[in-house]
């Protein structure tokens, strides 16, 4: 297909946690953690003379150092309270050559590194009211030191116990979210300015109704209708572009917090807890996902696949001091939305041009995946060792992932994933 892609990923995490107990009703838990990942990615295509024309050359790393503390106190048998805070240092480094999604030019988008800090704090209490009612109420603060953006969001829920095995809950929360570190700190090309240093936090009003029913001691049914109203979403002025469709990563175009979004649907789950050495969980979701970009037009989001279904199950066998486990996961998912290729414009400009007037109006076909995992745990005196063989895509499914313009054939190619992918791992647990 005259294309070449190479990708490598590294990740790691380490942490230390301490718990101090003060009497019978109070304890303080403190954690320090470091985590990060690094990605190297190259992509290109071969011309008629078999020379490689690059389209992407990415070296991107992201690292986080976190310090958090949580205090829990029981005031009485019916009232408990929690309070906590965390400070996180977010660091990134990026050296990226890529095709500009607006101009189509292959350019040095970013050669940057930097860091920013965030503070989060919360407090909430749980009250038992009478025999059947439970109220949880509190607030959450998120603060971005870089530009002093902050959100104080109330959160709460009210639960009613219908009988010992069934309950219903109403919940609301004002949530906030920061973008990827490089979005704020990237120096734009060619201005050299940090165009998005003053970008604020995204926000969302979230409503949920939850019904929970224990069918027996090991089997639970849960149904949750929900509504999310998003606002102050970063968008490109006058464009279809919204960060809702491209979370994380890197971006050096000027953004403004004027976008909106809404998600609504119903989640359902039937779960059998691990007992008599087996478990299973069946879940399904039907939903809609819409957004308004910088041009003020409401569209489907990239992730408006309309439905998702999953079946997860497994069984374990005791073999002396070893434990053998077999697990299967089946997924049926609607296809993502995409922006179709404008073939006449692509041919005229000798590059891939997307038909922005039809952004996310078309949908990829639904797909089915089946994954399997075999684990073998050996218990020793002071530690356990776990071998795991995971086979992704057992049925060798190759659904359509999207479409791209082929500069050599001057036509549209269909993109498909790899087939069966095996993973072998070993884990030590102390």
JOHU-V820551 format. One record per backbone hydrogen bond with DSSP energy under -1.0 kcal/mol. NH is the residue of the N-H (numbers start at 0). CO is the residue of the C=O. Records with the same first field share a line. If there is no record, write none. Layout:
BEGIN
NH->CO ; CO
END
This chain:
BEGIN
3->43
5->41
7->39
9->37
11->35
13->33
15->31
17->29
19->27
21->25
26->71
27->19
28->69
29->17
30->67
31->15
32->65
33->13
34->63
35->11
36->61
37->9
38->59
39->7
40->57
41->5
42->55
43->3
44->52
45->1
46->50
49->46
52->44
54->42
55->42
56->96
57->40
58->94
59->38
60->92
61->36
62->90
63->34
64->88
65->32
66->86
67->30
68->84
69->28
70->82
71->26
72->80
73->24
74->78
75->78
79->125
80->72
81->123
82->70
83->121
84->68
85->119
86->66
87->117
88->64
89->115
90->62
91->113
92->60
93->111
94->58
95->109
96->56
97->106
99->104
103->99
106->97
108->95 ; 106
109->95
111->93
113->91
115->89
117->87
118->142
119->85
120->140
121->83
122->138
123->81
124->136
125->79
126->134
127->77
128->132
132->128
133->158
134->126
135->156
136->124
137->154
138->122
139->152
140->120
141->150
142->118
143->148
144->116
147->143
150->141
152->139
154->137
155->171
156->135
157->169
158->133
159->167
160->131
162->165
165->162
166->211
167->159
168->209
169->157
170->207
171->155
172->205
173->153
174->203
176->201
182->179
184->180
185->181
187->192
191->187
194->192
196->193
198->195
201->176
202->230
203->174
204->228
205->172
206->226
207->170
208->224
209->168
210->222
211->166
212->220
213->164
214->218
215->218
219->270
220->212
221->268
222->210
223->266
224->208
225->264
226->206
227->262
228->204
229->260
230->202
232->258
234->255
235->240
237->293
238->235
242->233
244->241
255->234
257->255
258->232
259->291
260->229
261->289
262->227
263->287
264->225
265->285
266->223
267->283
268->221
269->281
270->219
271->279
272->217
274->277
277->274
278->313
279->271
280->311
281->269
282->309
283->267
284->307
285->265
286->305
287->263
289->261
290->298
291->259
292->296
294->238
295->292
298->290
300->288
303->300
304->302
307->284
308->331
309->282
310->329
311->280
312->327
313->278
314->325
315->276
316->323
318->321
321->318
322->376
323->316
324->374
325->314
326->372
327->312
328->370
329->310
330->368
331->308
332->366
333->306
336->301
337->361
341->352
342->340
345->341
346->342
347->343
348->344
350->345
354->339
355->353
357->354
358->355
360->357
363->335
366->332
368->330
370->328
371->390
372->326
373->388
374->324
375->386
376->322
377->384
378->320
379->382
383->428
384->377
385->426
386->375
387->424
388->373
389->422
390->371
391->420
393->369
395->392
400->414
403->412
405->410
409->405
412->403
414->401
420->391
422->389
424->387
426->385
428->383
END
